[in-house]
Amino acid sequence: MAIERLLEIMERLRDPAAGCPWDLQQDFRSIAPHTLEEAYEVADAIEREDLRALRDELGDLLFQVVFHSRLASEQGAFGFADVVDAICDKLRRRHPHVFGGSRVADAAEQSRVWESLKAGERRSLGQGSGALHGIPMALPALSRARKLGRRAADAGFDWPDARGPRAKIDEELAELDRAVAGDRSPGRMESELGDLLFSVVNLARHLELDPETALRGANERFERRYAHLEQALAACGVAPGAADQALLDQLWAAAKVEIS
């Protein structure tokens, strides 16, 4: 089997006598950043609709799972088969409408059942019963903010529609303006900016949009528009640092029309 081949390669890489020096030096903490990076590269391949790259990036991500499993196996904690068994058990447990006798009306109801089952699992493991408990700190801040807002909403703490978070954005922006106009305390300005960003994430949730995806799209548009502006400046014989604000505004407006 293909997975057996990968497990054998991992075993060779970690062989104390004849393995790879780099792989032998790694531990959970040193590998974790690579795991996150590979997950983002999977997302990037999907965004670019590059299926060949997606195949390769999924392989890299799978290798991360195998690497962590090998490290745990060497400590006598668990192995790759245990990881597979755990996810199989979890999927069956969280899909009683597929593998049991219950039924759900639609995807929205299934999402509610899923969150309820997860909460029950956390309680059974003694991980706390609070609605916001267990959301990983290592998540990207926008993604974690969205999860926090959704968990709170599931517990009944939410606005009835998008007008609530939209008004909250104006409120938080005004508070940021007062902080900037006041003593300009870095701590206070950072706090108010954070509240503003959190409010924007709540609006995205009510609009059923993923803020992480939206910001990635904005980053990509900015990159392309700025490249367009640089080309326009070069055609005018003007260096970016020498252009006046009026010209920059004009060329930026043209770039926004060209690249929507």
Protein Blocks (a to p, Z undefined) as FASTA:
>chain_A
ZZlmmmmmmmmmmmmklmcfklmmpcfklmmmmmmmmmmmmmmmmmnopaklmmmmmmmm
mmmmmmmmmmmmmnopacfklmmmmmmmmmmmmmmmlmmmbdcfblmlmmmmmmmmmmmm
mmmnonojafkgoiafkbcfklmmmmmmmmmmmnopacfblklmmmmmmmmmmmmmmmmm
mnopaklmmmmmmmmmmmmmmmmmmnopafklmmmmmmmmmmmmmmmmmmmmmmnopafk
lpcfklmmmmmmmmmmmmZZ
